[in-house]
């Protein structure tokens, strides 16, 4: 897949991830692909979460922002420990904050807002410990799900 992001937008998202992660043991990833191969983007987000080994963090506090760019599908998913810690409406509230920006075609701003919201919760429930914490997952944006070849 060709990135829908400019180098500046990519850098801004990575910076938002690093800023959110600096005060927590939590891990945040963003995954972009052209189209969602499943009817439900949350199902695809769970697949990508596993493919990126996000379930293997020590504290089980990884969060994935999933966006199928061309099909305009979005999901945010958290691992077991963060899921158990946040308020019941947290994921829906975060998703709506992101989608509000998407509706105005402010995709990077929407993702940045969502990353900030998640970072605040991760900081609250999983504060950074200088002795034990390390960056367990790559902060770069991952890409996948390129369109199938038309000659298949």
Residue pairs with C-beta under 8 A, 6 or more apart in sequence:
1 32
1 33
1 34
1 143
1 144
1 145
1 146
1 147
3 10
3 32
3 141
3 143
4 32
4 69
4 107
5 13
5 32
5 108
5 141
9 108
10 141
12 108
12 112
13 30
13 108
13 111
13 112
13 115
13 141
14 139
14 140
14 141
16 111
16 112
16 115
16 116
17 28
17 29
17 30
17 115
17 139
18 139
19 116
19 119
20 26
20 28
20 115
20 116
20 118
20 119
20 120
20 122
21 27
21 28
21 119
21 122
21 135
21 139
22 128
23 119
23 123
23 127
23 128
24 61
24 119
24 122
24 123
24 126
24 127
24 128
25 58
25 59
25 61
25 122
25 126
25 127
25 128
25 129
25 132
25 133
26 59
26 61
26 62
26 63
26 82
26 118
26 119
26 122
26 123
26 126
27 54
27 57
27 61
27 62
27 63
27 135
27 136
27 137
28 62
28 63
28 64
28 65
28 115
28 118
28 119
28 122
28 139
29 52
29 54
29 62
29 63
29 64
29 65
29 137
29 138
29 139
29 142
30 64
30 65
30 67
30 111
30 115
30 141
30 142
31 45
31 48
31 52
31 64
31 65
31 66
31 67
31 141
31 142
31 143
31 144
32 67
32 68
32 69
32 141
32 142
32 143
33 67
33 68
33 69
33 143
33 144
33 145
33 146
34 68
34 69
34 70
34 71
34 145
34 146
34 147
35 68
35 69
35 70
35 71
35 145
35 147
36 44
36 68
36 71
36 73
36 145
37 44
37 145
38 44
38 47
41 66
41 68
41 73
41 74
41 75
42 75
42 77
44 66
44 68
44 73
44 75
45 64
45 66
45 75
45 76
45 77
46 77
48 64
48 66
48 142
48 144
49 55
49 62
49 64
49 77
49 79
51 144
52 64
52 137
52 142
53 137
54 62
54 64
54 79
54 137
55 62
55 79
55 80
56 136
57 79
57 136
57 137
58 136
59 81
59 126
60 79
60 80
60 81
60 82
61 78
61 79
61 81
61 82
61 122
61 125
61 126
62 78
62 79
62 82
62 137
63 76
63 77
63 78
63 79
63 82
63 118
63 122
64 76
64 77
64 78
65 74
65 76
65 98
65 111
65 114
65 115
66 74
66 75
66 76
66 77
67 73
67 74
67 107
67 111
68 74
68 145
72 102
74 95
74 98
74 99
74 102
75 95
76 91
76 94
76 95
76 98
76 114
76 118
77 91
78 86
78 91
78 118
81 125
81 126
82 121
82 122
82 125
82 126
83 91
85 121
85 125
85 126
86 121
86 125
90 121
93 117
94 114
94 117
94 118
95 114
97 110
97 113
97 114
97 117
98 110
98 111
98 113
98 114
99 110
100 110
101 107
101 109
101 110
101 113
102 110
